[in-house]
Amino acid sequence: MSEEPARNASHNDAGGENKKDPENTLDNSEVVEMEFNEDGEEDLKKTLKKLRADLKEAKAQKEEYLTGWQKERAEFANYKKGEDDRKAMFSESVRERILARFLTVIDSFNMAFANKEAWEKVDANWRQGVEYIYGQMNTIFEEYGVKPVGIVGETFDPNIHQPIEMVSTDQKEQDHKVSVVIQKGYKLGGRVMRPARVNVYEYKERVE
């Protein structure tokens, strides 16, 4: 009879060792270091001061991380914008080079049309076909924003005109006006692809 209670007591002790007291169980992430005074009692003022210092440090770290993230985000946005701008500039440069290659073809058409007397003698059907092709090319140029520059009578502008010869005139109002367009120039948007080659009037007072 005496052995049975001993076994039960031993069994209960073993089971008791495996049980955990919930009041003594703490999550490591929630442990707060308490401050104690000389008597070993908890000092609430010191504990509160330490908690405030820890909170301040946490806020400072948060601001640092936020600032760093915002900086990285801004730098990435600037990089992406720069890449987009470089791609656009490269695409524009390629388009300009391709269109510039066709300027010599347009020049050939213009030279053929310049001698109206000789052009009128060409077979009508053949002439209409060539003029149709010329019109198609001009339409393509217009779609891409290419416009001709250089008109007889306009004021000379070194930004769009290349002077070839100065032509004397006694008419003062003609001074620095384009007298002849030798070769048309072209602009793509706001940029000059090729200046117009022109002769320019130069006023000289008539000597009696």
Secondary structure, DSSP 8 states (H G I E B T S, - for coil): --HHHHHHHHHHHHHHHH---GGG---GGG-----B-TTS-B-HHHHHHHHHHHHHHHHHHHHHHHHHHHHHHHHHHHHHHHHHHHHHHHHHHHHHHHHHHTHHHHHHHHHHHH-HHHHHTS-HHHHHHHHHHHHHHHHHHHHTTEEEE--TTSB--TTTEEEEEEEEES-GGGTTBEEEEEE-EEEETTEEEE-EEEEEEEE-----
